[in-house]
């Protein structure tokens, strides 16, 4: 049954690939949906400079890695190194680090709480965080709370949800006073928040965001050219502007 589900998932993702993917010399890049704005900006700049075509695919990291493993059409994967290289064990031959993910504590609009110290305020209500067993920023949030000595004291006020976007949804609807997000996501929705603070990265394990070329890449030359572009000052300025 598991193999049937995987086959169905991969078939659906392959159907979603652009028609030209794998049929021309276009590079295919699959990335976590949370990095869509950044990757789009990188591609637009790269395309203007080189004229090269890249087919971009976005989704949750589970689907992205399944597609990368099973399709044989993906050249580059982009996302959290821990997930890509260890959990998903993707066969990556060349990689480059774009930057480090940054953990943020964000506050709901209208909330009277606006600073990290408010985590300790007994009047503060619920605090949302991504799944600590599956989501990299959920694990980082728990590490931060442990490192700063706030657990187990605030455990009863923590609300664990599946993903970073769900944390934002809880903040946007006022269901929680504050929540843990990543800076890249926060920069896309800052106008819908009451504010945020970037947390000290010494209080959680480094989160390395990489782009890597798969050993199964059908267009290694094109993929290597794009990775070379990612190391340029122009590309790095885009990455920094998107919170890495």
Secondary structure, 3 states (H helix, E strand, C coil): CHHHHHHHHHHHHHHHCCCCCCCCCCEEEEEEHHHHHHHHHHHHHHHHHHCCCEEEEEECHHHHHHHHHHCCCCCEEEEEHHHHHHHCCCCEEEEEEEEECCEEEEECCCCCCCCHHHHHCCCCCCEEEECCCCCHHHHHHHHHHHHCCCCCCCHHHEEEECCHHHHHHHHHCCCCCEEEEEHHHHHHHHHHCCEEEECCHHHCCCCEEEEEEECCCCCHHHHHHHHHHHCCHHHHHHHHHCCC
